[in-house]
């Protein structure tokens, strides 16, 4: 694998301090068609922005054994989603970053970290920057990353498993020019984290969208039942759409990356698309608000047409017997209109799935023609990151 190029020249080694509640400033047939080996994107260059997204279904398998609670050492039940093959190496986020040629941004969903668990958050910041030490895996020339979190703080709707549910984490390469991260006031479940890059007038949203179910949704302030999670999903769509529009109105380009929890069409599910009344409404709602209203572009469909690939594959079934493309990377229409979407794909292989039930996906965007003059109107101011 070719050694990565610096894009742009690296900043001084720094880390992001813990974020306050709202903003952190810093500088077919009866079986599936056969799956061919995926192609990773080309090595990064000085005029590209490379973004990966992955629902990891829990950070636990990626943590060193000394970090795990004692219950994690008990034998997992048969069919456990996160059980690993005997003799397989422990999953490593650092190894993934290296294999993917050091993307500028990695959006992780469903990290399942309790908001008060600062030990695990610190551990994640450490493991993504600890050089690999296995034979032939030294990465002393690799990049360093800042890890930013948005974790659930809704005392009525995010209380299961001691608060270890939902949650997103965004890894930002330290040579990305002066990024700033913030959460959304309307998201208390740890589902949305925004990264602003004023120099390029680009905002990247890490999203773990609500999964529509008949479970109750409660008012976060009072605990009163105000609908079910199908209702909340459609409200979530509206709030996220409005967030994207605010940036577009200021001249920014927006990337929405993550687990959308919607399969768009028949070719995005196997063996069949969910056709219950509420799921049909949720799908139509997504299409109306993001594809029709905002004019956002599904980057995988843009470059691969009707090709079938799936981002979610249940672990309780043999590989290749079912799947859905519920994870997406969407871009606002300006990026597509100016032909800035260079590459996009779903890394649809059993190896890439790792301990999760989702596989990663990525997009490579051209930034050579993006605004380099200090950002668009209304962008967040940025302060220097604290030195290590």
Helices and strands as residue ranges (DSSP letters): E 14-15, E 23-24, E 48-55, G 60-62, G 65-67, G 70-73, H 93-99, E 105-109, H 118-127, E 145-150, G 160-163, E 168-173, E 179-183, E 192-197, G 198-200, E 202-208, E 216-218, E 225-228, H 229-249, E 253-259, G 266-268, E 269-270, H 277-286, I 287-293, E 297-298, H 299-304, E 323-324, E 327-331, H 333-337, E 341-346, H 350-353, E 361-366, E 386-387
